[in-house]
Amino acid sequence: MIADKMKALVKNSSAIRAMFEEGKIMAAKYGAENVYDFSLGNPNVPAPVQVKEAIIEEAEKEDPIVLHGYMSNAGYEDVRQAVAESINKKFDTAFSAKNIIMTVGAAGGLNVILKTLLNPGDEVIAIAPYFGEYNSYVSNFDGKLVVVSPNTETFQPNLTELEEKLTARTKAVIVNSPNNPTGVIYSEETIQAMAEILRKKQKEFGTDIYLISDEPYRELAYDGAEVPYLTKYYENAIIGYSFSKSLSLPGERIGYLVIPGEAADSEDVISAAGTATRILGYVNAPSLMQKAVAKCLDAQADVPYYDRNREDLYNGLKEMGFECIKPQGAFYLFMKSPVADEKVFCEAAKKQHILIVPGSSFACPGYVRIAYCVAHETIINSMPGFKALAEEFLG
């Protein structure tokens, strides 16, 4: 019999993944071209050509025993140094290889840092709407996830509630900007105010509170929007990054953690993160992909492709009368459901062969998430279905 803890996790398994699997069934039944699957953040844009070239180059030049063998749990030192130098060039920071831990994607990195930091009963704050897997990641290490309710006016964090929910048991706050599911970028003003609150509470409680920034969408920002780099605003900031979205490599599971020297107990945290990488069973990030991405740190995501999808989806839905905020980054549009129970709306959308995710999956009921990292034709061809939904629900 499976563990009691797993019973609950299986029962509440990801609605996003369930929708994705349902989409495959519908595609087989009706034809893929007749199903408009906006469920999963799976990039439709191919990886930059530099990635393929880097993989081939590394595979041909390296001794295969070395290339496919073990290395330090933290990753190849030359790769970590290249990542550090790239960050320094972009954000005027001063990191070195020792500040970088190569990880099995951002999810692997978050599990590593939570394993590193959490004692049973420690609290981690997430700001709704948030990526639902945070619940499981915190639970993995017997922590308690504390949720700050959504600010549905701007979707910037509710800082008053954040301050109220910080306690002596708070070990970390997780932020995600550009945000999944809203596409909102947390402003510099927001980050500065959040940093001041955390400093004040650290002093009040005599504890360290880490600010963990989950950043798989950093490069996907539109209209010249700036995404603040959090280590420049708060000493105890830790960055979790993934190449899944920027280089269209979600299945390759490659990313990194940045643990600054300024962070509290940084030497111990860095050492423990390397150990956590091993004992969680990752051992190390994938060797070939480490070498490949190190050669692609300046490669550009195809932001114009996503931007065209963003504009056409947003403008089309607004013209039909749907209420939604225009995303500043990532590749998700968060739309208000025309009925209070957004799951009813999601079920109605399926009748139009449209797959969207209920906002309750992100602790924000009454909204739906539409992932527009799809073929542009999917956006265009889905419009009659959305029009039918508008006529049904909006009149």
Secondary structure as UniProt FT lines:
FT   HELIX           4..11
FT   HELIX           15..30
FT   HELIX           32..34
FT   STRAND          36..37
FT   HELIX           49..61
FT   HELIX           64..67
FT   TURN            73..74
FT   HELIX           77..91
FT   HELIX           97..99
FT   STRAND          100..103
FT   HELIX           105..117
FT   TURN            120..121
FT   STRAND          123..127
FT   HELIX           133..139
FT   TURN            140..142
FT   STRAND          144..148
FT   TURN            152..154
FT   HELIX           159..165
FT   TURN            168..169
FT   STRAND          170..176
FT   TURN            180..182
FT   HELIX           188..205
FT   STRAND          210..214
FT   TURN            216..219
FT   TURN            223..224
FT   HELIX           230..232
FT   TURN            235..236
FT   STRAND          237..242
FT   TURN            244..248
FT   HELIX           250..252
FT   STRAND          255..258
FT   TURN            261..262
FT   TURN            264..265
FT   HELIX           266..279
FT   TURN            280..281
FT   HELIX           287..294
FT   TURN            297..298
FT   HELIX           303..320
FT   TURN            330..331
FT   STRAND          332..336
FT   HELIX           342..351
FT   TURN            352..353
FT   STRAND          354..355
FT   STRAND          357..358
FT   HELIX           359..362
FT   TURN            365..366
FT   STRAND          367..371
FT   HELIX           376..393
//
